[in-house]
């Protein structure tokens, strides 16, 4: 259960961090937080077996603010578990 909450906290940190990075891209002093890249398949792999169609794909956009928030939320989740005694 603890691992699931940690993963949720980390994903939430990545989402919030990328949002912060996008907002900071328009502020001159904070543009460095928006530096990042994209990794993954833009066009997903499609497997069509006539009776079953499977689509495989993964894509991730990450920036410096996202990485910082990932680390911050992982630290927060660890402290929250100690505080809640889980």
Rosetta silent file (secondary structure, phi, psi, omega in degrees, C-alpha in Angstrom):
SEQUENCE: XXXXXXXXXXXXXXXXXXXXXXXXXXXXXXXXXXXXXXXXXXXXXXXXXXXXXXXXXXXXXXXXXXXXXXXXXXXXXXXXXXXXXX
SCORE:     score description
SCORE:     0.000 S_00000001
   1 L     0.000  -37.967 -179.277    0.000    0.000    0.000 S_00000001
   2 H   -64.584  -38.570 -179.836    2.876    2.335    0.825 S_00000001
   3 H   -66.348  -37.832  179.509    4.448    1.802   -2.601 S_00000001
   4 H   -64.148  -45.363  178.550    1.200    2.660   -4.381 S_00000001
   5 H   -64.316  -37.197  178.225    0.866    5.952   -2.498 S_00000001
   6 H   -64.243  -43.371  178.369    4.510    6.776   -3.214 S_00000001
   7 H   -63.466  -41.545  178.025    3.986    6.162   -6.938 S_00000001
   8 H   -63.181  -42.730  177.679    0.841    8.317   -6.907 S_00000001
   9 H   -61.514  -42.869 -178.455    2.727   11.125   -5.129 S_00000001
  10 H   -67.228  -42.263  177.443    5.574   10.935   -7.654 S_00000001
  11 H   -64.010  -41.949  177.062    3.219   10.990  -10.653 S_00000001
  12 H   -61.283  -40.180  176.759    1.355   13.914   -9.121 S_00000001
  13 H   -62.590  -40.338  177.990    4.673   15.711   -8.642 S_00000001
  14 H   -64.950  -42.073  179.347    5.564   15.176  -12.290 S_00000001
  15 H   -64.593  -48.571 -179.864    2.218   16.519  -13.485 S_00000001
  16 H   -64.960  -40.760  179.886    2.364   19.587  -11.256 S_00000001
  17 H   -63.417  -41.045  177.777    6.033   20.173  -12.088 S_00000001
  18 H   -66.542  -36.080  175.179    5.438   20.116  -15.845 S_00000001
  19 H   -63.889  -43.025  177.142    2.593   22.561  -15.373 S_00000001
  20 H   -62.670  -40.871  178.110    4.832   24.857  -13.357 S_00000001
  21 H   -62.309  -40.468  178.042    7.499   24.579  -16.059 S_00000001
  22 H   -65.573  -39.382  177.953    5.017   25.579  -18.756 S_00000001
  23 H   -67.046  -40.537 -177.702    3.896   28.603  -16.721 S_00000001
  24 H   -72.012  -14.511 -179.369    7.496   29.605  -16.010 S_00000001
  25 L   -66.067  -21.844  179.396    8.409   29.511  -19.710 S_00000001
  26 L   -91.543   -6.651  178.989    6.821   32.936  -20.163 S_00000001
  27 L  -100.622  122.000 -172.341    8.744   34.507  -17.245 S_00000001
  28 H   -57.171  -43.988 -176.378   12.221   35.621  -18.301 S_00000001
  29 H   -73.092  -18.821 -176.275   13.976   34.887  -14.974 S_00000001
  30 H  -113.445   14.908 -179.078   12.428   31.414  -14.684 S_00000001
  31 H   -61.534  -25.991 -178.834   12.748   30.173  -18.281 S_00000001
  32 H   -65.004  -22.675  177.511   15.411   27.685  -17.190 S_00000001
  33 H   -71.305  -19.819 -177.943   12.710   25.674  -15.370 S_00000001
  34 H   -92.089   -0.732  179.749   11.021   24.950  -18.721 S_00000001
  35 L   -69.666  128.800 -179.102   14.104   23.383  -20.331 S_00000001
  36 E  -177.080 -163.140 -178.261   13.343   19.772  -21.135 S_00000001
  37 E  -156.121 -176.880 -179.438   12.458   17.253  -23.765 S_00000001
  38 E  -125.068  141.963  179.243   10.114   14.544  -24.925 S_00000001
  39 E  -134.727  137.809  174.624   10.673   10.803  -24.990 S_00000001
  40 E   135.068 -166.979 -179.705    8.481    8.098  -26.446 S_00000001
  41 L  -102.332  118.063  175.532    6.438    7.103  -29.486 S_00000001
  42 L   -70.557  -40.339  177.091    4.400    9.875  -31.107 S_00000001
  43 L  -105.561  113.382 -176.564    2.615    7.281  -33.255 S_00000001
  44 L   -66.669  155.058  177.251    1.625    4.266  -31.153 S_00000001
  45 E   -79.171  128.649 -177.244    2.302    0.713  -32.295 S_00000001
  46 E  -114.174  126.891  176.021   -0.895   -0.980  -33.463 S_00000001
  47 E  -115.643  111.746 -177.325   -1.385   -4.754  -33.463 S_00000001
  48 E  -110.391  114.222 -179.010   -4.544   -5.782  -35.313 S_00000001
  49 L  -107.378   21.537  179.444   -5.510   -9.437  -35.035 S_00000001
  50 L    73.455  -49.028  176.995   -8.906   -9.014  -36.688 S_00000001
  51 L   -98.435  -11.599 -178.204  -10.797  -10.032  -33.543 S_00000001
  52 L  -145.035  131.748  179.006   -8.556   -8.054  -31.181 S_00000001
  53 E  -121.235  121.440 -179.787   -6.854   -4.725  -31.636 S_00000001
  54 E  -114.524  136.762  177.837   -4.033   -3.718  -29.279 S_00000001
  55 E  -120.366  125.593  179.354   -2.393   -0.318  -29.180 S_00000001
  56 E  -115.449  130.634  176.932    0.977    0.141  -27.500 S_00000001
  57 L  -170.362  150.641  175.720    2.445    3.534  -26.847 S_00000001
  58 L  -150.327  141.077 -178.640    4.166    5.663  -24.272 S_00000001
  59 E  -150.299  135.155 -177.224    5.168    9.308  -24.362 S_00000001
  60 E  -137.328  131.502  174.623    6.634   11.495  -21.662 S_00000001
  61 E  -113.236  124.334 -176.251    7.368   15.216  -21.589 S_00000001
  62 E  -133.551  146.396  176.070    9.692   16.257  -18.800 S_00000001
  63 E  -137.533  178.044 -175.897   11.359   19.511  -17.808 S_00000001
  64 H   -62.672  -41.141  178.536   13.561   20.738  -14.969 S_00000001
  65 H   -62.920  -36.722  177.527   10.579   21.880  -12.886 S_00000001
  66 H   -64.250  -41.817  178.396    9.033   18.419  -13.320 S_00000001
  67 H   -65.316  -43.219  178.699   12.180   16.695  -12.086 S_00000001
  68 H   -62.064  -40.922  179.192   12.419   19.019   -9.080 S_00000001
  69 H   -70.941  -33.375  174.910    8.769   18.362   -8.188 S_00000001
  70 H   -58.030  -48.667 -179.708    9.253   14.602   -8.619 S_00000001
  71 H   -65.294  -43.463 -179.742   12.028   14.683   -6.027 S_00000001
  72 H   -61.753  -45.525 -179.079   10.092   17.055   -3.757 S_00000001
  73 H   -69.824  -32.205  174.737    6.929   14.929   -3.804 S_00000001
  74 H   -64.448  -41.607  177.300    8.929   11.736   -3.166 S_00000001
  75 H   -65.094  -43.070  179.412   10.455   13.437   -0.118 S_00000001
  76 H   -63.001  -41.435 -179.674    7.019   14.702    1.013 S_00000001
  77 H   -64.786  -38.385  178.370    5.487   11.233    0.677 S_00000001
  78 H   -63.126  -45.333  179.065    8.284    9.733    2.778 S_00000001
  79 H   -66.820  -36.520  179.642    7.774   12.351    5.503 S_00000001
  80 H   -65.570  -38.993  178.706    3.983   11.931    5.343 S_00000001
  81 H   -66.278  -38.461  176.852    4.295    8.182    5.898 S_00000001
  82 H   -67.330  -39.655  179.822    6.510    8.719    8.920 S_00000001
  83 H   -66.956  -39.021  179.890    4.111   11.332   10.292 S_00000001
  84 H   -84.134   -7.710 -178.994    1.084    9.065    9.727 S_00000001
  85 L    58.649   49.163  178.855    3.047    6.031   11.025 S_00000001
  86 L   -96.405    0.000    0.000    2.214    3.899    7.979 S_00000001
